[in-house]
Amino acid sequence: MAKLKLAPIADDKPVKVSVELPARLHRDLTRYAEILGGEAGRPSADPLRLIVPMLERFIATDRGFAKAKQERKA
């Protein structure tokens, strides 16, 4: 079992995070937003607004994480 240095976060208030993205990743996010907007028949979204849904989707579909999370509940 991993020994984490942080205690669980007590509340679900949104947390503002500042992060530097590599230029290549920002270009890919921008292009993704353009493609997503085009498929929906809308103007392209702000690429930064894609980060939260992408992280949520990544975590929700990561089988290794889901398994570890279940093991720690028990």
mmCIF file of the N, C-alpha and C atoms, coordinates in Angstrom:
data_MODEL
# 
_entry.id   MODEL 
# 
loop_
_atom_site.group_PDB 
_atom_site.id 
_atom_site.type_symbol 
_atom_site.label_atom_id 
_atom_site.label_alt_id 
_atom_site.label_comp_id 
_atom_site.label_asym_id 
_atom_site.label_entity_id 
_atom_site.label_seq_id 
_atom_site.pdbx_PDB_ins_code 
_atom_site.Cartn_x 
_atom_site.Cartn_y 
_atom_site.Cartn_z 
_atom_site.occupancy 
_atom_site.B_iso_or_equiv 
_atom_site.pdbx_formal_charge 
_atom_site.auth_seq_id 
_atom_site.auth_comp_id 
_atom_site.auth_asym_id 
_atom_site.auth_atom_id 
_atom_site.pdbx_PDB_model_num 
ATOM 1   N N  . MET A 1 1  ? 0.842   -1.166 0.000   1.00 0.00 ? 1  MET A N  1 
ATOM 2   C CA . MET A 1 1  ? 0.000   0.000  0.000   1.00 0.00 ? 1  MET A CA 1 
ATOM 3   C C  . MET A 1 1  ? 0.896   1.241  0.000   1.00 0.00 ? 1  MET A C  1 
ATOM 4   N N  . ALA A 1 2  ? 0.541   2.217  -0.819  1.00 0.00 ? 2  ALA A N  1 
ATOM 5   C CA . ALA A 1 2  ? 1.330   3.441  -0.907  1.00 0.00 ? 2  ALA A CA 1 
ATOM 6   C C  . ALA A 1 2  ? 1.078   4.312  0.313   1.00 0.00 ? 2  ALA A C  1 
ATOM 7   N N  . LYS A 1 3  ? 2.126   4.907  0.830   1.00 0.00 ? 3  LYS A N  1 
ATOM 8   C CA . LYS A 1 3  ? 1.971   5.832  1.935   1.00 0.00 ? 3  LYS A CA 1 
ATOM 9   C C  . LYS A 1 3  ? 2.004   7.240  1.346   1.00 0.00 ? 3  LYS A C  1 
ATOM 10  N N  . LEU A 1 4  ? 0.841   7.865  1.339   1.00 0.00 ? 4  LEU A N  1 
ATOM 11  C CA . LEU A 1 4  ? 0.730   9.188  0.756   1.00 0.00 ? 4  LEU A CA 1 
ATOM 12  C C  . LEU A 1 4  ? 1.053   10.249 1.792   1.00 0.00 ? 4  LEU A C  1 
ATOM 13  N N  . LYS A 1 5  ? 1.626   11.344 1.327   1.00 0.00 ? 5  LYS A N  1 
ATOM 14  C CA . LYS A 1 5  ? 1.989   12.430 2.226   1.00 0.00 ? 5  LYS A CA 1 
ATOM 15  C C  . LYS A 1 5  ? 0.825   13.359 2.528   1.00 0.00 ? 5  LYS A C  1 
ATOM 16  N N  . LEU A 1 6  ? -0.224  13.300 1.712   1.00 0.00 ? 6  LEU A N  1 
ATOM 17  C CA . LEU A 1 6  ? -1.362  14.179 1.897   1.00 0.00 ? 6  LEU A CA 1 
ATOM 18  C C  . LEU A 1 6  ? -2.525  13.450 2.527   1.00 0.00 ? 6  LEU A C  1 
ATOM 19  N N  . ALA A 1 7  ? -3.252  14.157 3.351   1.00 0.00 ? 7  ALA A N  1 
ATOM 20  C CA . ALA A 1 7  ? -4.491  13.613 3.915   1.00 0.00 ? 7  ALA A CA 1 
ATOM 21  C C  . ALA A 1 7  ? -5.600  13.828 2.895   1.00 0.00 ? 7  ALA A C  1 
ATOM 22  N N  . PRO A 1 8  ? -6.717  13.117 3.026   1.00 0.00 ? 8  PRO A N  1 
ATOM 23  C CA . PRO A 1 8  ? -7.836  13.336 2.105   1.00 0.00 ? 8  PRO A CA 1 
ATOM 24  C C  . PRO A 1 8  ? -8.323  14.779 2.159   1.00 0.00 ? 8  PRO A C  1 
ATOM 25  N N  . ILE A 1 9  ? -8.757  15.271 1.022   1.00 0.00 ? 9  ILE A N  1 
ATOM 26  C CA . ILE A 1 9  ? -9.297  16.623 0.948   1.00 0.00 ? 9  ILE A CA 1 
ATOM 27  C C  . ILE A 1 9  ? -10.706 16.597 1.525   1.00 0.00 ? 9  ILE A C  1 
ATOM 28  N N  . ALA A 1 10 ? -11.009 17.517 2.436   1.00 0.00 ? 10 ALA A N  1 
ATOM 29  C CA . ALA A 1 10 ? -12.248 17.473 3.201   1.00 0.00 ? 10 ALA A CA 1 
ATOM 30  C C  . ALA A 1 10 ? -13.489 17.929 2.444   1.00 0.00 ? 10 ALA A C  1 
ATOM 31  N N  . ASP A 1 11 ? -13.375 18.805 1.475   1.00 0.00 ? 11 ASP A N  1 
ATOM 32  C CA . ASP A 1 11 ? -14.577 19.320 0.819   1.00 0.00 ? 11 ASP A CA 1 
ATOM 33  C C  . ASP A 1 11 ? -14.485 19.185 -0.690  1.00 0.00 ? 11 ASP A C  1 
ATOM 34  N N  . ASP A 1 12 ? -15.603 19.462 -1.357  1.00 0.00 ? 12 ASP A N  1 
ATOM 35  C CA . ASP A 1 12 ? -15.660 19.358 -2.811  1.00 0.00 ? 12 ASP A CA 1 
ATOM 36  C C  . ASP A 1 12 ? -15.730 20.712 -3.500  1.00 0.00 ? 12 ASP A C  1 
ATOM 37  N N  . LYS A 1 13 ? -15.261 21.742 -2.836  1.00 0.00 ? 13 LYS A N  1 
ATOM 38  C CA . LYS A 1 13 ? -15.247 23.055 -3.471  1.00 0.00 ? 13 LYS A CA 1 
ATOM 39  C C  . LYS A 1 13 ? -14.283 23.006 -4.654  1.00 0.00 ? 13 LYS A C  1 
ATOM 40  N N  . PRO A 1 14 ? -14.620 23.721 -5.735  1.00 0.00 ? 14 PRO A N  1 
ATOM 41  C CA . PRO A 1 14 ? -13.678 23.764 -6.860  1.00 0.00 ? 14 PRO A CA 1 
ATOM 42  C C  . PRO A 1 14 ? -12.321 24.304 -6.402  1.00 0.00 ? 14 PRO A C  1 
ATOM 43  N N  . VAL A 1 15 ? -11.299 23.771 -6.984  1.00 0.00 ? 15 VAL A N  1 
ATOM 44  C CA . VAL A 1 15 ? -9.940  24.177 -6.650  1.00 0.00 ? 15 VAL A CA 1 
ATOM 45  C C  . VAL A 1 15 ? -9.314  24.775 -7.897  1.00 0.00 ? 15 VAL A C  1 
ATOM 46  N N  . LYS A 1 16 ? -8.773  25.969 -7.760  1.00 0.00 ? 16 LYS A N  1 
ATOM 47  C CA . LYS A 1 16 ? -8.110  26.609 -8.887  1.00 0.00 ? 16 LYS A CA 1 
ATOM 48  C C  . LYS A 1 16 ? -6.682  26.085 -8.962  1.00 0.00 ? 16 LYS A C  1 
ATOM 49  N N  . VAL A 1 17 ? -6.303  25.640 -10.157 1.00 0.00 ? 17 VAL A N  1 
ATOM 50  C CA . VAL A 1 17 ? -4.980  25.084 -10.369 1.00 0.00 ? 17 VAL A CA 1 
ATOM 51  C C  . VAL A 1 17 ? -4.315  25.847 -11.510 1.00 0.00 ? 17 VAL A C  1 
ATOM 52  N N  . SER A 1 18 ? -3.085  26.190 -11.303 1.00 0.00 ? 18 SER A N  1 
ATOM 53  C CA . SER A 1 18 ? -2.315  26.844 -12.357 1.00 0.00 ? 18 SER A CA 1 
ATOM 54  C C  . SER A 1 18 ? -1.277  25.842 -12.851 1.00 0.00 ? 18 SER A C  1 
ATOM 55  N N  . VAL A 1 19 ? -1.230  25.649 -14.153 1.00 0.00 ? 19 VAL A N  1 
ATOM 56  C CA . VAL A 1 19 ? -0.320  24.649 -14.704 1.00 0.00 ? 19 VAL A CA 1 
ATOM 57  C C  . VAL A 1 19 ? 0.278   25.173 -16.006 1.00 0.00 ? 19 VAL A C  1 
ATOM 58  N N  . GLU A 1 20 ? 1.516   24.850 -16.231 1.00 0.00 ? 20 GLU A N  1 
ATOM 59  C CA . GLU A 1 20 ? 2.155   25.189 -17.498 1.00 0.00 ? 20 GLU A CA 1 
ATOM 60  C C  . GLU A 1 20 ? 2.066   23.981 -18.409 1.00 0.00 ? 20 GLU A C  1 
ATOM 61  N N  . LEU A 1 21 ? 1.560   24.202 -19.606 1.00 0.00 ? 21 LEU A N  1 
ATOM 62  C CA . LEU A 1 21 ? 1.453   23.129 -20.588 1.00 0.00 ? 21 LEU A CA 1 
ATOM 63  C C  . LEU A 1 21 ? 2.566   23.266 -21.610 1.00 0.00 ? 21 LEU A C  1 
ATOM 64  N N  . PRO A 1 22 ? 3.127   22.154 -22.030 1.00 0.00 ? 22 PRO A N  1 
ATOM 65  C CA . PRO A 1 22 ? 4.074   22.225 -23.139 1.00 0.00 ? 22 PRO A CA 1 
ATOM 66  C C  . PRO A 1 22 ? 3.351   22.795 -24.369 1.00 0.00 ? 22 PRO A C  1 
ATOM 67  N N  . ALA A 1 23 ? 4.056   23.545 -25.178 1.00 0.00 ? 23 ALA A N  1 
ATOM 68  C CA . ALA A 1 23 ? 3.449   24.182 -26.354 1.00 0.00 ? 23 ALA A CA 1 
ATOM 69  C C  . ALA A 1 23 ? 2.767   23.154 -27.250 1.00 0.00 ? 23 ALA A C  1 
ATOM 70  N N  . ARG A 1 24 ? 3.375   22.004 -27.418 1.00 0.00 ? 24 ARG A N  1 
ATOM 71  C CA . ARG A 1 24 ? 2.787   20.967 -28.273 1.00 0.00 ? 24 ARG A CA 1 
ATOM 72  C C  . ARG A 1 24 ? 1.440   20.502 -27.736 1.00 0.00 ? 24 ARG A C  1 
ATOM 73  N N  . LEU A 1 25 ? 1.346   20.326 -26.420 1.00 0.00 ? 25 LEU A N  1 
ATOM 74  C CA . LEU A 1 25 ? 0.081   19.910 -25.821 1.00 0.00 ? 25 LEU A CA 1 
ATOM 75  C C  . LEU A 1 25 ? -0.976  21.001 -25.983 1.00 0.00 ? 25 LEU A C  1 
ATOM 76  N N  . HIS A 1 26 ? -0.589  22.253 -25.813 1.00 0.00 ? 26 HIS A N  1 
ATOM 77  C CA . HIS A 1 26 ? -1.548  23.346 -26.006 1.00 0.00 ? 26 HIS A CA 1 
ATOM 78  C C  . HIS A 1 26 ? -2.042  23.400 -27.449 1.00 0.00 ? 26 HIS A C  1 
ATOM 79  N N  . ARG A 1 27 ? -1.149  23.188 -28.396 1.00 0.00 ? 27 ARG A N  1 
ATOM 80  C CA . ARG A 1 27 ? -1.569  23.140 -29.809 1.00 0.00 ? 27 ARG A CA 1 
ATOM 81  C C  . ARG A 1 27 ? -2.548  21.998 -30.045 1.00 0.00 ? 27 ARG A C  1 
ATOM 82  N N  . ASP A 1 28 ? -2.277  20.847 -29.438 1.00 0.00 ? 28 ASP A N  1 
ATOM 83  C CA . ASP A 1 28 ? -3.178  19.706 -29.589 1.00 0.00 ? 28 ASP A CA 1 
ATOM 84  C C  . ASP A 1 28 ? -4.540  19.984 -28.940 1.00 0.00 ? 28 ASP A C  1 
ATOM 85  N N  . LEU A 1 29 ? -4.543  20.611 -27.776 1.00 0.00 ? 29 LEU A N  1 
ATOM 86  C CA . LEU A 1 29 ? -5.809  20.977 -27.143 1.00 0.00 ? 29 LEU A CA 1 
ATOM 87  C C  . LEU A 1 29 ? -6.599  21.949 -28.008 1.00 0.00 ? 29 LEU A C  1 
ATOM 88  N N  . THR A 1 30 ? -5.904  22.916 -28.582 1.00 0.00 ? 30 THR A N  1 
ATOM 89  C CA . THR A 1 30 ? -6.553  23.895 -29.452 1.00 0.00 ? 30 THR A CA 1 
ATOM 90  C C  . THR A 1 30 ? -7.151  23.206 -30.664 1.00 0.00 ? 30 THR A C  1 
ATOM 91  N N  . ARG A 1 31 ? -6.402  22.323 -31.260 1.00 0.00 ? 31 ARG A N  1 
ATOM 92  C CA . ARG A 1 31 ? -6.899  21.588 -32.433 1.00 0.00 ? 31 ARG A CA 1 
ATOM 93  C C  . ARG A 1 31 ? -8.064  20.689 -32.051 1.00 0.00 ? 31 ARG A C  1 
ATOM 94  N N  . TYR A 1 32 ? -7.973  20.041 -30.897 1.00 0.00 ? 32 TYR A N  1 
ATOM 95  C CA . TYR A 1 32 ? -9.058  19.184 -30.419 1.00 0.00 ? 32 TYR A CA 1 
ATOM 96  C C  . TYR A 1 32 ? -10.330 20.018 -30.255 1.00 0.00 ? 32 TYR A C  1 
ATOM 97  N N  . ALA A 1 33 ? -10.205 21.202 -29.670 1.00 0.00 ? 33 ALA A N  1 
ATOM 98  C CA . ALA A 1 33 ? -11.363 22.087 -29.475 1.00 0.00 ? 33 ALA A CA 1 
ATOM 99  C C  . ALA A 1 33 ? -11.967 22.486 -30.815 1.00 0.00 ? 33 ALA A C  1 
ATOM 100 N N  . GLU A 1 34 ? -11.114 22.745 -31.806 1.00 0.00 ? 34 GLU A N  1 
ATOM 101 C CA . GLU A 1 34 ? -11.600 23.096 -33.143 1.00 0.00 ? 34 GLU A CA 1 
ATOM 102 C C  . GLU A 1 34 ? -12.379 21.931 -33.757 1.00 0.00 ? 34 GLU A C  1 
ATOM 103 N N  . ILE A 1 35 ? -11.821 20.742 -33.658 1.00 0.00 ? 35 ILE A N  1 
ATOM 104 C CA . ILE A 1 35 ? -12.469 19.551 -34.224 1.00 0.00 ? 35 ILE A CA 1 
ATOM 105 C C  . ILE A 1 35 ? -13.783 19.277 -33.504 1.00 0.00 ? 35 ILE A C  1 
ATOM 106 N N  . LEU A 1 36 ? -13.762 19.350 -32.175 1.00 0.00 ? 36 LEU A N  1 
ATOM 107 C CA . LEU A 1 36 ? -14.964 19.114 -31.385 1.00 0.00 ? 36 LEU A CA 1 
ATOM 108 C C  . LEU A 1 36 ? -16.056 20.127 -31.732 1.00 0.00 ? 36 LEU A C  1 
ATOM 109 N N  . GLY A 1 37 ? -15.681 21.376 -31.851 1.00 0.00 ? 37 GLY A N  1 
ATOM 110 C CA . GLY A 1 37 ? -16.643 22.404 -32.230 1.00 0.00 ? 37 GLY A CA 1 
ATOM 111 C C  . GLY A 1 37 ? -17.208 22.161 -33.617 1.00 0.00 ? 37 GLY A C  1 
ATOM 112 N N  . GLY A 1 38 ? -16.351 21.783 -34.553 1.00 0.00 ? 38 GLY A N  1 
ATOM 113 C CA . GLY A 1 38 ? -16.788 21.507 -35.918 1.00 0.00 ? 38 GLY A CA 1 
ATOM 114 C C  . GLY A 1 38 ? -17.776 20.357 -35.988 1.00 0.00 ? 38 GLY A C  1 
ATOM 115 N N  . GLU A 1 39 ? -17.528 19.296 -35.210 1.00 0.00 ? 39 GLU A N  1 
ATOM 116 C CA . GLU A 1 39 ? -18.427 18.151 -35.213 1.00 0.00 ? 39 GLU A CA 1 
ATOM 117 C C  . GLU A 1 39 ? -19.779 18.489 -34.596 1.00 0.00 ? 39 GLU A C  1 
ATOM 118 N N  . ALA A 1 40 ? -19.785 19.446 -33.668 1.00 0.00 ? 40 ALA A N  1 
ATOM 119 C CA . ALA A 1 40 ? -21.028 19.837 -33.005 1.00 0.00 ? 40 ALA A CA 1 
ATOM 120 C C  . ALA A 1 40 ? -21.711 20.987 -33.740 1.00 0.00 ? 40 ALA A C  1 
ATOM 121 N N  . GLY A 1 41 ? -21.075 21.482 -34.812 1.00 0.00 ? 41 GLY A N  1 
ATOM 122 C CA . GLY A 1 41 ? -21.638 22.601 -35.550 1.00 0.00 ? 41 GLY A CA 1 
ATOM 123 C C  . GLY A 1 41 ? -21.582 23.909 -34.776 1.00 0.00 ? 41 GLY A C  1 
ATOM 124 N N  . ARG A 1 42 ? -20.594 24.036 -33.919 1.00 0.00 ? 42 ARG A N  1 
ATOM 125 C CA . ARG A 1 42 ? -20.422 25.229 -33.088 1.00 0.00 ? 42 ARG A CA 1 
ATOM 126 C C  . ARG A 1 42 ? -19.029 25.800 -33.310 1.00 0.00 ? 42 ARG A C  1 
ATOM 127 N N  . PRO A 1 43 ? -18.830 27.033 -32.880 1.00 0.00 ? 43 PRO A N  1 
ATOM 128 C CA . PRO A 1 43 ? -17.457 27.554 -32.926 1.00 0.00 ? 43 PRO A CA 1 
ATOM 129 C C  . PRO A 1 43 ? -16.572 26.753 -31.955 1.00 0.00 ? 43 PRO A C  1 
ATOM 130 N N  . SER A 1 44 ? -15.279 26.792 -32.172 1.00 0.00 ? 44 SER A N  1 
ATOM 131 C CA . SER A 1 44 ? -14.409 26.002 -31.304 1.00 0.00 ? 44 SER A CA 1 
ATOM 132 C C  . SER A 1 44 ? -14.458 26.542 -29.877 1.00 0.00 ? 44 SER A C  1 
ATOM 133 N N  . ALA A 1 45 ? -14.405 25.617 -28.937 1.00 0.00 ? 45 ALA A N  1 
ATOM 134 C CA . ALA A 1 45 ? -14.443 25.965 -27.520 1.00 0.00 ? 45 ALA A CA 1 
ATOM 135 C C  . ALA A 1 45 ? -13.071 26.443 -27.069 1.00 0.00 ? 45 ALA A C  1 
ATOM 136 N N  . ASP A 1 46 ? -13.049 27.068 -25.920 1.00 0.00 ? 46 ASP A N  1 
ATOM 137 C CA . ASP A 1 46 ? -11.785 27.449 -25.302 1.00 0.00 ? 46 ASP A CA 1 
ATOM 138 C C  . ASP A 1 46 ? -11.052 26.154 -24.958 1.00 0.00 ? 46 ASP A C  1 
ATOM 139 N N  . PRO A 1 47 ? -9.853  25.950 -25.475 1.00 0.00 ? 47 PRO A N  1 
ATOM 140 C CA . PRO A 1 47 ? -9.158  24.686 -25.237 1.00 0.00 ? 47 PRO A CA 1 
ATOM 141 C C  . PRO A 1 47 ? -8.926  24.398 -23.752 1.00 0.00 ? 47 PRO A C  1 
ATOM 142 N N  . LEU A 1 48 ? -8.810  25.427 -22.940 1.00 0.00 ? 48 LEU A N  1 
ATOM 143 C CA . LEU A 1 48 ? -8.586  25.204 -21.518 1.00 0.00 ? 48 LEU A CA 1 
ATOM 144 C C  . LEU A 1 48 ? -9.807  24.592 -20.838 1.00 0.00 ? 48 LEU A C  1 
ATOM 145 N N  . ARG A 1 49 ? -10.983 24.801 -21.420 1.00 0.00 ? 49 ARG A N  1 
ATOM 146 C CA . ARG A 1 49 ? -12.208 24.218 -20.857 1.00 0.00 ? 49 ARG A CA 1 
ATOM 147 C C  . ARG A 1 49 ? -12.288 22.714 -21.125 1.00 0.00 ? 49 ARG A C  1 
ATOM 148 N N  . LEU A 1 50 ? -11.416 22.193 -21.938 1.00 0.00 ? 50 LEU A N  1 
ATOM 149 C CA . LEU A 1 50 ? -11.388 20.751 -22.216 1.00 0.00 ? 50 LEU A CA 1 
ATOM 150 C C  . LEU A 1 50 ? -10.637 19.965 -21.150 1.00 0.00 ? 50 LEU A C  1 
ATOM 151 N N  . ILE A 1 51 ? -9.800  20.636 -20.396 1.00 0.00 ? 51 ILE A N  1 
ATOM 152 C CA . ILE A 1 51 ? -8.914  19.930 -19.468 1.00 0.00 ? 51 ILE A CA 1 
ATOM 153 C C  . ILE A 1 51 ? -9.692  19.155 -18.411 1.00 0.00 ? 51 ILE A C  1 
ATOM 154 N N  . VAL A 1 52 ? -10.683 19.775 -17.775 1.00 0.00 ? 52 VAL A N  1 
ATOM 155 C CA . VAL A 1 52 ? -11.433 19.083 -16.714 1.00 0.00 ? 52 VAL A CA 1 
ATOM 156 C C  . VAL A 1 52 ? -12.176 17.870 -17.258 1.00 0.00 ? 52 VAL A C  1 
ATOM 157 N N  . PRO A 1 53 ? -12.968 18.009 -18.346 1.00 0.00 ? 53 PRO A N  1 
ATOM 158 C CA . PRO A 1 53 ? -13.647 16.813 -18.838 1.00 0.00 ? 53 PRO A CA 1 
ATOM 159 C C  . PRO A 1 53 ? -12.686 15.715 -19.301 1.00 0.00 ? 53 PRO A C  1 
ATOM 160 N N  . MET A 1 54 ? -11.544 16.108 -19.845 1.00 0.00 ? 54 MET A N  1 
ATOM 161 C CA . MET A 1 54 ? -10.572 15.104 -20.272 1.00 0.00 ? 54 MET A CA 1 
ATOM 162 C C  . MET A 1 54 ? -9.985  14.363 -19.072 1.00 0.00 ? 54 MET A C  1 
ATOM 163 N N  . LEU A 1 55 ? -9.657  15.088 -18.015 1.00 0.00 ? 55 LEU A N  1 
ATOM 164 C CA . LEU A 1 55 ? -9.136  14.440 -16.813 1.00 0.00 ? 55 LEU A CA 1 
ATOM 165 C C  . LEU A 1 55 ? -10.193 13.545 -16.172 1.00 0.00 ? 55 LEU A C  1 
ATOM 166 N N  . GLU A 1 56 ? -11.440 14.031 -16.126 1.00 0.00 ? 56 GLU A N  1 
ATOM 167 C CA . GLU A 1 56 ? -12.512 13.207 -15.573 1.00 0.00 ? 56 GLU A CA 1 
ATOM 168 C C  . GLU A 1 56 ? -12.676 11.923 -16.379 1.00 0.00 ? 56 GLU A C  1 
ATOM 169 N N  . ARG A 1 57 ? -12.656 12.045 -17.690 1.00 0.00 ? 57 ARG A N  1 
ATOM 170 C CA . ARG A 1 57 ? -12.812 10.877 -18.561 1.00 0.00 ? 57 ARG A CA 1 
ATOM 171 C C  . ARG A 1 57 ? -11.636 9.908  -18.389 1.00 0.00 ? 57 ARG A C  1 
ATOM 172 N N  . PHE A 1 58 ? -10.440 10.469 -18.318 1.00 0.00 ? 58 PHE A N  1 
ATOM 173 C CA . PHE A 1 58 ? -9.244  9.642  -18.141 1.00 0.00 ? 58 PHE A CA 1 
ATOM 174 C C  . PHE A 1 58 ? -9.336  8.829  -16.854 1.00 0.00 ? 58 PHE A C  1 
ATOM 175 N N  . ILE A 1 59 ? -9.665  9.493  -15.754 1.00 0.00 ? 59 ILE A N  1 
ATOM 176 C CA . ILE A 1 59 ? -9.746  8.817  -14.467 1.00 0.00 ? 59 ILE A CA 1 
ATOM 177 C C  . ILE A 1 59 ? -10.883 7.799  -14.457 1.00 0.00 ? 59 ILE A C  1 
ATOM 178 N N  . ALA A 1 60 ? -12.026 8.166  -15.057 1.00 0.00 ? 60 ALA A N  1 
ATOM 179 C CA . ALA A 1 60 ? -13.185 7.266  -15.070 1.00 0.00 ? 60 ALA A CA 1 
ATOM 180 C C  . ALA A 1 60 ? -12.932 5.999  -15.870 1.00 0.00 ? 60 ALA A C  1 
ATOM 181 N N  . THR A 1 61 ? -12.036 6.054  -16.846 1.00 0.00 ? 61 THR A N  1 
ATOM 182 C CA . THR A 1 61 ? -11.805 4.891  -17.706 1.00 0.00 ? 61 THR A CA 1 
ATOM 183 C C  . THR A 1 61 ? -10.488 4.174  -17.423 1.00 0.00 ? 61 THR A C  1 
ATOM 184 N N  . ASP A 1 62 ? -9.766  4.605  -16.415 1.00 0.00 ? 62 ASP A N  1 
ATOM 185 C CA . ASP A 1 62 ? -8.495  3.968  -16.071 1.00 0.00 ? 62 ASP A CA 1 
ATOM 186 C C  . ASP A 1 62 ? -8.774  2.750  -15.194 1.00 0.00 ? 62 ASP A C  1 
ATOM 187 N N  . ARG A 1 63 ? -8.676  1.575  -15.758 1.00 0.00 ? 63 ARG A N  1 
ATOM 188 C CA . ARG A 1 63 ? -9.010  0.337  -15.039 1.00 0.00 ? 63 ARG A CA 1 
ATOM 189 C C  . ARG A 1 63 ? -8.080  0.094  -13.853 1.00 0.00 ? 63 ARG A C  1 
ATOM 190 N N  . GLY A 1 64 ? -6.817  0.415  -14.020 1.00 0.00 ? 64 GLY A N  1 
ATOM 191 C CA . GLY A 1 64 ? -5.865  0.232  -12.923 1.00 0.00 ? 64 GLY A CA 1 
ATOM 192 C C  . GLY A 1 64 ? -6.221  1.101  -11.732 1.00 0.00 ? 64 GLY A C  1 
ATOM 193 N N  . PHE A 1 65 ? -6.620  2.330  -12.003 1.00 0.00 ? 65 PHE A N  1 
ATOM 194 C CA . PHE A 1 65 ? -7.024  3.237  -10.936 1.00 0.00 ? 65 PHE A CA 1 
ATOM 195 C C  . PHE A 1 65 ? -8.297  2.731  -10.261 1.00 0.00 ? 65 PHE A C  1 
ATOM 196 N N  . ALA A 1 66 ? -9.270  2.298  -11.063 1.00 0.00 ? 66 ALA A N  1 
ATOM 197 C CA . ALA A 1 66 ? -10.535 1.802  -10.512 1.00 0.00 ? 66 ALA A CA 1 
ATOM 198 C C  . ALA A 1 66 ? -10.277 0.603  -9.593  1.00 0.00 ? 66 ALA A C  1 
ATOM 199 N N  . LYS A 1 67 ? -9.395  -0.285 -10.020 1.00 0.00 ? 67 LYS A N  1 
ATOM 200 C CA . LYS A 1 67 ? -9.083  -1.463 -9.216  1.00 0.00 ? 67 LYS A CA 1 
ATOM 201 C C  . LYS A 1 67 ? -8.407  -1.063 -7.903  1.00 0.00 ? 67 LYS A C  1 
ATOM 202 N N  . ALA A 1 68 ? -7.425  -0.185 -7.988  1.00 0.00 ? 68 ALA A N  1 
ATOM 203 C CA . ALA A 1 68 ? -6.721  0.265  -6.778  1.00 0.00 ? 68 ALA A CA 1 
ATOM 204 C C  . ALA A 1 68 ? -7.677  1.000  -5.849  1.00 0.00 ? 68 ALA A C  1 
ATOM 205 N N  . LYS A 1 69 ? -8.572  1.771  -6.407  1.00 0.00 ? 69 LYS A N  1 
ATOM 206 C CA . LYS A 1 69 ? -9.540  2.521  -5.613  1.00 0.00 ? 69 LYS A CA 1 
ATOM 207 C C  . LYS A 1 69 ? -10.467 1.559  -4.854  1.00 0.00 ? 69 LYS A C  1 
ATOM 208 N N  . GLN A 1 70 ? -10.909 0.497  -5.530  1.00 0.00 ? 70 GLN A N  1 
ATOM 209 C CA . GLN A 1 70 ? -11.768 -0.507 -4.885  1.00 0.00 ? 70 GLN A CA 1 
ATOM 210 C C  . GLN A 1 70 ? -11.008 -1.252 -3.791  1.00 0.00 ? 70 GLN A C  1 
ATOM 211 N N  . GLU A 1 71 ? -9.763  -1.575 -4.041  1.00 0.00 ? 71 GLU A N  1 
ATOM 212 C CA . GLU A 1 71 ? -8.962  -2.304 -3.056  1.00 0.00 ? 71 GLU A CA 1 
ATOM 213 C C  . GLU A 1 71 ? -8.768  -1.489 -1.784  1.00 0.00 ? 71 GLU A C  1 
ATOM 214 N N  . ARG A 1 72 ? -8.658  -0.192 -1.943  1.00 0.00 ? 72 ARG A N  1 
ATOM 215 C CA . ARG A 1 72 ? -8.439  0.667  -0.784  1.00 0.00 ? 72 ARG A CA 1 
ATOM 216 C C  . ARG A 1 72 ? -9.711  0.916  -0.003  1.00 0.00 ? 72 ARG A C  1 
ATOM 217 N N  . LYS A 1 73 ? -10.858 0.738  -0.645  1.00 0.00 ? 73 LYS A N  1 
ATOM 218 C CA . LYS A 1 73 ? -12.134 0.880  0.058   1.00 0.00 ? 73 LYS A CA 1 
ATOM 219 C C  . LYS A 1 73 ? -12.344 -0.263 1.038   1.00 0.00 ? 73 LYS A C  1 
ATOM 220 N N  . ALA A 1 74 ? -11.880 -1.434 0.657   1.00 0.00 ? 74 ALA A N  1 
ATOM 221 C CA . ALA A 1 74 ? -12.138 -2.651 1.435   1.00 0.00 ? 74 ALA A CA 1 
ATOM 222 C C  . ALA A 1 74 ? -11.435 -2.662 2.764   1.00 0.00 ? 74 ALA A C  1 
# 
